[in-house]
Amino acid sequence: MSLGFERAGFRLAAAVDLSKISTDVHEKNFPNATTICEHVKDLTGATIRRKAGLGREKIAVVLGGPPCQGFSIGGKRNARDPRNLMVLEFARLVVELSPRYFVMENVAGLLRPQHAPILARFKCRLRKGGYSIVGPILSLNAADFGVPQRRKRAFILGYRGGEIAPTYPEPIKKRVTVGAAIDDLKCVEPADLVDGDGYAGRLETPSAYARQLRGSRGAAKNGSRVITGFARTEHSLKTTERFKRVEPGAVDPVSRFIRLKRSGLAPTLRAGTGFENGRFMAPRPIHPDYPRCICLREAARLHSFPDWFVFHETKWHGFMQIGNSVPPALAHAVANEVMKALASPT
């Protein structure tokens, strides 16, 4: 959510994640923020303040996306998964950091009846800490907020006593299609790449959506004009021939990969499994025009990441980072509502 809130005008002060790979990527993209690679259970609000050099500075908002595997609808779910308790650690840190607002994101499955007990404990901790939660809690579909992907996520919006309650963002009327997101990238060929997966040449005419993600065409914040993430998966001839026969919107009978439809939306881009479950990459969609799976940069476009954003250089980690993230355009829509509440007279 960092990028969406930064776009809305917030200054990112600190970020916490247990994964060294994730914190390295975050630090690369947000060099002015303090990135902390530790388990949240081992941190206190005071420790975060000290590490980030915040002192007694007032905090506007705390964001969080605790592990969601135990709540997941699409993947393995377990109401007793110990990772589910991380939502309580998030509540603890909110109270200790005492922000004016907080936003927690999780899979829509969090709102299922079997998870009501953990959600009740979460609400109780925050209520005792002086916070209220906007109700009812809603699931937002990223496709309704300018993301060319069907992706539903639950967002919990909270506010400290005495503050104006934020509201959920209103869906936009016109949806962005797969074609609008990735058509201008079609000209990139493997022979054109630099440094393994980078591209610095001309792209095709962009849609309004693609133009926005290109930014000033200086791809990276460091001024580099190289856009990363273009390395493709080398499929066997047999697989390529099979992919050719899959119609847009249909599913390959062997891999079960869906072929994207240029005029439609992408399915939810998933993270795959971590080391503890064998490290498998999630199924990736087949390109609508070519008999291959989409590359990392195409996935980033379908997730509303700008072209300057850099992911881990390995495909597995890069796709996992995209699949685990909140689409920036969706986060931006939520952030705008929090910013409005902050600016409202109490």
RAZIPE-V986930 format. One record per residue. N is the residue number from 1. RES is the residue in one letter. SS is DSSP state (@ for helix, = for strand, . for the rest). OMEGA is omega in whole degrees, 0 to 359 (none if undefined). D_CENTER is the distance of its C-alpha to the mean C-alpha in Angstrom with 2 decimals. Layout:
BEGIN
n: {N N}
res: {RES RES}
ss: {SS SS}
omega: {OMEGA OMEGA}
d_center: {D_CENTER D_CENTER}
END
This chain:
BEGIN
n: {1 2 3 4 5 6 7 8 9 10 11 12 13 14 15 16 17 18 19 20 21 22 23 24 25 26 27 28 29 30 31 32 33 34 35 36 37 38 39 40 41 42 43 44 45 46 47 48 49 50 51 52 53 54 55 56 57 58 59 60 61 62 63 64 65 66 67 68 69 70 71 72 73 74 75 76 77 78 79 80 81 82 83 84 85 86 87 88 89 90 91 92 93 94 95 96 97 98 99 100 101 102 103 104 105 106 107 108 109 110 111 112 113 114 115 116 117 118 119 120 121 122 123 124 125 126 127 128 129 130 131 132 133 134 135 136 137 138 139 140 141 142 143 144 145 146 147 148 149 150 151 152 153 154 155 156 157 158 159 160 161 162 163 164 165 166 167 168 169 170 171 172 173 174 175 176 177 178 179 180 181 182 183 184 185 186 187 188 189 190 191 192 193 194 195 196 197 198 199 200 201 202 203 204 205 206 207 208 209 210 211 212 213 214 215 216 217 218 219 220 221 222 223 224 225 226 227 228 229 230 231 232 233 234 235 236 237 238 239 240 241 242 243 244 245 246 247 248 249 250 251 252 253 254 255 256 257 258 259 260 261 262 263 264 265 266 267 268 269 270 271 272 273 274 275 276 277 278 279 280 281 282 283 284 285 286 287 288 289 290 291 292 293 294 295 296 297 298 299 300 301 302 303 304 305 306 307 308 309 310 311 312 313 314 315 316 317 318 319 320 321 322 323 324 325 326 327 328 329 330 331 332 333 334 335 336 337 338 339 340 341 342 343 344 345 346}
res: {M S L G F E R A G F R L A A A V D L S K I S T D V H E K N F P N A T T I C E H V K D L T G A T I R R K A G L G R E K I A V V L G G P P C Q G F S I G G K R N A R D P R N L M V L E F A R L V V E L S P R Y F V M E N V A G L L R P Q H A P I L A R F K C R L R K G G Y S I V G P I L S L N A A D F G V P Q R R K R A F I L G Y R G G E I A P T Y P E P I K K R V T V G A A I D D L K C V E P A D L V D G D G Y A G R L E T P S A Y A R Q L R G S R G A A K N G S R V I T G F A R T E H S L K T T E R F K R V E P G A V D P V S R F I R L K R S G L A P T L R A G T G F E N G R F M A P R P I H P D Y P R C I C L R E A A R L H S F P D W F V F H E T K W H G F M Q I G N S V P P A L A H A V A N E V M K A L A S P T}
ss: {. @ @ @ @ @ @ . . . . . . = = = . . . @ @ @ @ @ @ @ @ @ @ . . . . = = = . . . @ @ @ . . @ @ @ @ @ @ @ @ . . . . . . . . = = = = . . . . @ @ @ . . . . . . . . . . @ @ @ @ @ @ @ @ @ @ @ @ @ @ @ @ . . . = = = = = = = @ @ @ @ . @ @ @ @ @ @ @ @ @ @ @ @ @ @ @ @ . . = = = . . . . = = = = @ @ @ @ . . . = . . = = = = = = = = = . . . . . . . . . . . . . . . . . @ @ @ @ @ @ @ @ . . . . @ @ @ . = . . . = = . . . . . . . . @ @ @ @ @ @ @ . . . . . . . . . . . . = . . . . . . . . . @ @ @ @ @ @ @ @ . . . . . . = . . . . . . = = . . . . . . = . . . . . . . . @ @ @ . . . . . . . . = . . . . . . = . . @ @ @ @ @ @ @ . . . . . . . . . . . . @ @ @ @ @ @ @ @ @ @ . . . @ @ @ @ @ @ @ @ @ @ @ @ @ @ @ @ . . .}
omega: {184 186 180 179 176 179 181 177 178 174 181 183 184 177 183 174 180 183 179 179 180 181 177 180 179 181 180 183 179 187 182 179 174 180 185 180 180 175 182 178 182 183 172 176 180 179 179 178 182 182 181 180 184 182 180 181 179 182 182 185 173 181 177 174 182 180 189 188 181 180 192 174 185 183 179 178 183 182 180 178 182 179 178 182 179 176 178 175 177 179 179 182 176 181 182 180 176 176 176 182 170 176 175 180 175 179 181 180 177 184 179 185 184 179 180 181 181 178 178 178 178 181 182 180 181 179 177 179 176 183 173 180 177 180 356 176 185 167 180 177 182 181 180 184 173 178 182 186 173 184 181 179 176 177 176 181 181 182 181 178 181 180 175 179 175 176 175 180 177 178 175 187 186 180 178 182 176 181 179 183 191 183 183 180 188 185 184 179 180 181 182 189 176 180 175 184 183 179 182 182 180 175 179 182 184 168 178 179 181 179 179 181 175 183 182 181 165 195 186 178 181 177 180 178 180 174 184 173 183 180 182 172 178 180 175 179 180 180 180 179 179 179 180 184 181 180 176 182 180 183 176 186 182 183 186 176 176 175 182 177 185 183 183 180 174 172 177 176 187 186 188 183 180 182 185 181 174 175 177 176 179 177 179 180 175 180 182 185 184 182 179 174 179 177 183 181 177 176 179 177 180 181 179 173 177 185 179 185 184 177 176 187 178 183 184 180 181 179 177 180 177 182 180 189 171 177 183 180 177 178 180 179 178 181 179 180 177 179 178 180 178 183 182 177 181 none}
d_center: {6.28 8.97 9.03 9.26 11.89 13.61 14.07 15.66 18.13 17.17 18.20 15.93 18.52 17.10 14.24 15.01 13.99 16.54 15.49 17.45 15.52 12.21 14.30 16.13 13.25 12.08 15.78 16.26 13.83 14.86 18.48 19.83 17.96 19.30 17.18 18.61 18.52 20.08 19.85 19.37 22.60 24.44 23.39 24.89 24.13 27.14 25.94 22.63 24.74 27.15 24.78 23.02 26.46 25.86 29.24 29.92 27.60 26.21 22.47 21.00 17.83 16.13 12.46 11.42 9.40 12.41 12.76 12.76 15.03 18.07 16.84 15.34 17.14 16.31 16.99 19.49 19.89 22.40 23.31 24.93 22.13 22.55 18.83 18.92 20.94 18.13 17.56 21.11 20.48 17.81 20.55 23.04 21.22 20.73 24.48 25.39 23.46 24.72 22.26 23.23 20.00 17.09 13.87 12.59 9.82 10.59 11.50 14.25 16.70 16.90 19.22 21.57 25.11 25.19 22.61 24.61 26.40 23.44 22.03 25.57 25.76 22.52 24.01 27.36 26.23 24.61 27.63 29.97 28.10 28.75 25.55 25.24 22.42 22.04 23.28 22.87 19.30 17.42 14.82 13.16 12.72 10.21 13.32 15.26 13.41 13.69 11.11 13.35 11.88 13.02 10.30 11.64 10.29 12.79 12.78 15.70 17.15 20.01 22.70 25.64 29.17 30.63 27.44 26.73 24.39 21.27 20.71 17.93 17.19 19.34 18.11 19.12 21.97 21.21 18.41 17.19 18.37 17.53 20.59 19.62 16.40 18.11 21.88 22.51 21.32 24.04 26.63 25.07 27.23 27.20 30.38 28.71 26.18 26.71 25.78 24.61 21.56 21.94 23.44 25.33 27.37 27.45 25.07 26.27 26.42 22.99 22.13 21.28 17.55 17.90 20.14 17.66 15.10 18.13 18.94 22.38 22.34 22.47 19.35 18.67 19.20 22.18 23.91 23.58 23.75 22.36 19.12 17.88 16.51 19.40 21.10 21.82 22.67 26.46 27.46 31.02 33.44 33.66 29.93 29.91 32.90 31.34 28.13 30.52 31.96 28.75 28.64 25.51 23.95 25.86 25.03 26.59 29.12 28.76 25.15 23.90 21.40 21.08 22.17 20.16 22.21 22.21 22.99 20.45 16.79 14.81 14.39 11.25 9.96 10.45 10.27 14.05 16.22 16.80 20.20 21.63 21.44 22.65 19.61 19.18 16.76 15.32 17.24 16.26 17.64 20.86 21.12 23.06 25.80 26.09 26.77 23.87 20.29 17.69 17.03 13.93 14.19 14.67 11.53 9.69 11.85 11.09 7.37 8.95 8.67 12.23 14.77 15.51 12.27 13.49 12.16 14.53 17.62 17.91 16.42 15.75 13.76 11.92 10.98 10.15 7.71 5.94 6.73 5.74 2.12 2.33 4.14 6.29 9.26 8.64 8.07 11.05 13.07 12.91 13.67 16.59 18.11 18.07 19.63 22.23 23.15 23.56 25.84 27.89 31.27 31.70}
END
